[in-house]
Amino acid sequence: MVYPLHTSYLISHISYLFHMKTIADLKVGERGIIVNFTDEEFSLKLLEMGCLPGTQVTMTHIAPFGDPIAVKVSGYVLSMRKEEAATIVIA
Amino acid sequence: MKKSPKIALIGNPNAGKSSLFNSLTGLRQKTGNFPGVTMDKLIGKWKLEKGDDAEILDLPGIYSIYPKSVDEQVVINILANPQHPDYPDLAIVVADASNLKRNLLLFSQVRDLGIPTVLALNMIDVAESQGIVINSVKLARELNVEVAEVNAKKGIGLNGLRLSVNKTLETNYNSNDSLPMDYDREMVEEIKEKYGDTDDYHALLWLSEHDNLIQFDEKQRIEFDNIQEKYGWKTQNAQSKETMARYSQLNEIVDNCLHEVPAEEEEINTWTDRLDKIFLHRFWGYFIFLGILFIVFQAIFTWATYPMDLIDGGIANLNDFLKTNLPPTKLTDLLTDGLIAGIGGVLIFIPQIAFLFLFISMLEETGYMSRVMFIMDKLMRRFGLNGKSVVPLISGVACAVPAIMSTRSIGSWKDRLITIMVTPLMSCSARLPIYTVLIALVVPEKSTLFGIFNLQGVVLFAMYLLGFFMALFSAYVMKLLLKVKERSYFIMELPSYKSPRFSHVMITILNSTKAFVFEAGKVIVAISIVLWVLASYGPGDAIEQAEIYVKTQNPTLSGTELQNKISSQKLENSYAGRFGKVIEPVIKPLGYDWKIGIALITSFAAREVFVGTMSTIYSLGGEANEENSTVMKRMRAEINPETGKPMYDMALGFSLLIFYAFAMQCMSTLAVTYRETKSWKYPTIQFVYMTALAYISAFVVYQVLK
């Protein structure tokens, strides 16, 4: 499900309030399946780079200061910031 | 079939596009600029059939036809406009077989633009090592295009690719005529009516990207906005929907053609994983990065000096030769002191630039550069920059011009703008000769720090650090001042490590150096000539009067000494000398006199002329092109007429050092800032803030040390 842009900030907080698990919650080595995105602007970019709903992601690296992070998805490693990772809801 | 078809190479970054380009064209490639933008364009020739050369165009890597950064924008400006001079007759989409679905997304978009397309399936070996087997015959049938399996790096499969291209060119065949997503036909008809007959996908692309397409003017853009409003078009929403629709279509195709042997539990510990454990380590990661930086600096400042001395000596010898063998006319002076000295000033930087690009292209080729961006992002973000700002900042140590051009990969406009604005504060190689001369003047040669470090070397290193920290500080201030409502992002692929391809590295060095010589070279040579004219001529007969004046004042002098006095007097009375006198009151508080004033004026356009101007001002006359030590000796002997003490003391030396570290004295940089920001506003701000910074800092330093 994709939400309009102006509510995206609110939504990312809602996902936090309702304890929806996102990529940002993964520890190195942990896995998840992408369910949906809470931010439209990032979601297009992420989709184009192969983060599709239903795809498995594995957390591979967390940068020295805890941000950004890198995940393995569709056979390659993708890096993103924590705030971007927090818009990808996983199960 | 056309005589010389234009073929564009399109593909995701790291899909092997550039490798394929090099394999196809070898050294038969040339650089150029895309019309309207100064962006390196690589064109090469590829033999298709007997006597039939295709023109191959290498385009920057993209993930989709919806660009997220300026370098991606270039590709779309070509693909969106069938009237564009670079619009291809055929597109080869290079796809990474180990990540097929993502790569096919771009393929399907390019195909739907109505460009006859061939799919080059690359990195099949990588895919197979991951347990992925692709049936390319079936894939060709499902996608309804020619598919060629290639190994771009080794140059395997090029004949098959040639066959596929020839076949597609002959039939000019393009498959899909229906788009996978829903859209308002009425709206598309209205766009077609207004902007000329085209296919539906072009119309939709125009509608969503019109603000960034150079083919449309302001009025047309407003019309597009109106159409968007009229039909309730939401660009992002539509693009997301389209992407999803394409993927669901591709899912089916990929499922049919791709067989994946599930990898054994806990995947193979690849080289990339192992190396990343070290390079991304919270301590060793930074340690290694610093070590690599140290080697780069060592190369630029130590190894590069040998070829630089050779070039310097060669130019000096050539000038001496011409001076002794040509009649001593004004024209000879213009040729030697103006033109050749100017060209020498450009050529001397080639070794440093070449070394810098050697390292940068190797670090990029191997995939290490993305790791640097990854570990630096958090730190840079605090200062309003981005992990991707690291590359421009490092490149800025050689030359701000290519450094500013390399900001194009930074997706967020605010991050990119701040990077452009502060990059010229990094001490570029043009400042190096100035630092060398001034440090040698004010820091005693023999003194050391803690008995081990040469103090001159320490001061030089401190100047570089000063530039870097001032860049960070300025970035931080701009972050607070710039009110741009745009989110910065850092979604980036970390490619697997690869060994650098020697030929590719060499081609990069060659192309970048050529670009520097011709871009910056033009400006520097022009300025050298203007400077020569201003320093050789004066209002009315002032120059002739100067000579007579010196001769009557010093009737006993003769030979070189007289000549020196005459040249000095002539310079004082030339246009340049007069300008120097005019600005003297302004620069007095910094400790400068009119002679330094001339140097400041001449180096306003290009700071590297400082040392040259100094040697002209201190009238080395007939002995032009002496080594720096002679300029230094002369400067050291200069007496301040007011105090009777040496002119170049600590206070003046450091004041000048600081001024040159911060001042914006480079026309080429301002020009490139204008081109990259498309507005005079930013080069103006850059010029004003850097000059103010230089003036105030130099003032403080001089007043404190005086």
Chai-1 contact restraints between the chains, C-beta under 6 A:
chainA,res_idxA,chainB,res_idxB,connection_type,confidence,min_distance_angstrom,max_distance_angstrom,comment,restraint_id
A,V2,B,S240,contact,1.0,0.0,6.0,A-B,restraint_1
A,E40,B,Q236,contact,1.0,0.0,6.0,A-B,restraint_2
A,S43,B,S240,contact,1.0,0.0,6.0,A-B,restraint_3
A,L44,B,Q236,contact,1.0,0.0,6.0,A-B,restraint_4
A,L44,B,Q239,contact,1.0,0.0,6.0,A-B,restraint_5
A,L44,B,S240,contact,1.0,0.0,6.0,A-B,restraint_6
A,K45,B,I491,contact,1.0,0.0,6.0,A-B,restraint_7
A,L47,B,T243,contact,1.0,0.0,6.0,A-B,restraint_8
A,E48,B,Y63,contact,1.0,0.0,6.0,A-B,restraint_9
A,E48,B,S64,contact,1.0,0.0,6.0,A-B,restraint_10
A,M49,B,Y63,contact,1.0,0.0,6.0,A-B,restraint_11
A,G50,B,R102,contact,1.0,0.0,6.0,A-B,restraint_12
A,L52,B,Y247,contact,1.0,0.0,6.0,A-B,restraint_13
A,H61,B,L280,contact,1.0,0.0,6.0,A-B,restraint_14
A,A63,B,F374,contact,1.0,0.0,6.0,A-B,restraint_15
A,A63,B,I375,contact,1.0,0.0,6.0,A-B,restraint_16
A,P64,B,R282,contact,1.0,0.0,6.0,A-B,restraint_17
A,P64,B,I375,contact,1.0,0.0,6.0,A-B,restraint_18
A,F65,B,K378,contact,1.0,0.0,6.0,A-B,restraint_19
A,D67,B,K378,contact,1.0,0.0,6.0,A-B,restraint_20
A,P68,B,D377,contact,1.0,0.0,6.0,A-B,restraint_21
A,P68,B,F490,contact,1.0,0.0,6.0,A-B,restraint_22
A,A70,B,L494,contact,1.0,0.0,6.0,A-B,restraint_23
A,S74,B,N99,contact,1.0,0.0,6.0,A-B,restraint_24
A,S74,B,R102,contact,1.0,0.0,6.0,A-B,restraint_25
A,G75,B,S98,contact,1.0,0.0,6.0,A-B,restraint_26
A,G75,B,N99,contact,1.0,0.0,6.0,A-B,restraint_27
A,Y76,B,N99,contact,1.0,0.0,6.0,A-B,restraint_28
A,V77,B,L494,contact,1.0,0.0,6.0,A-B,restraint_29
A,L78,B,E493,contact,1.0,0.0,6.0,A-B,restraint_30
A,S79,B,F374,contact,1.0,0.0,6.0,A-B,restraint_31
A,S79,B,M492,contact,1.0,0.0,6.0,A-B,restraint_32
A,S79,B,L494,contact,1.0,0.0,6.0,A-B,restraint_33
A,M80,B,I491,contact,1.0,0.0,6.0,A-B,restraint_34
A,R81,B,F490,contact,1.0,0.0,6.0,A-B,restraint_35
A,E84,B,I491,contact,1.0,0.0,6.0,A-B,restraint_36
